[in-house]
Amino acid sequence: MTKDKHSSKRQSDAPIFLIGFMGAGKTTVGRALARQLDYDFLDLDELIAKQVGKSVQEIFAELGEGNFRSLEREAIRSCEQLPRAVVALGGGAYEDENNRNVLRRIGQTVWLDCTLEVCLRRITGDKSRPLLGDKGAMSKLLEQRRTAYAEADFTVRTGERSPEQLAIEIANWLEN
Ligand code: S3P
């Protein structure tokens, strides 16, 4: 477990955002954390897909990544009104400096720091992830994003622990 420089604690009812690479477990751990805290759970990609009426894959293919990123920015801003919620963000959301500033202002961010090997084991062959490439491309993308991810309020090195164990670690940090 590591605590970062901010060491900030749960502000009353502010949303908690899970960030990290594709396959890091943001949705699974997010659901477990929401159960533990008795918070709502929201998957931001699901919200975007619902609003547009297309899957994330279709949005990338038909509207392009730039438009997906605009929708993502809007969806992030809409989280300001969300009390008592755990929100799983897409793997690229925290790369954007503007998103990082908004998220810092409206809630707490937690980076699920998961090895590339574990992420790839989970996502290889998954056709629903438009940015999924070969190991070299994924390694480059993760390295490109690592500095941004490291700006999160709290970092959890996931290892091989269960979603429930990771959720306990995050909940303990929030309460202390
Ligand atoms: C993306 C990750 C995806 C989704 C989109 C872009 C990324 O979410 O937002 O395909 O840029 O890493 P997951 O991290 O849940 O796979």
Residues whose N, C-alpha, C, O or C-beta is under 5 A from the ligand:
A	BS01	S3P	G20 F21 M22 G23 D45 V56 L89 G90 G91 G92 R129 P130 L131
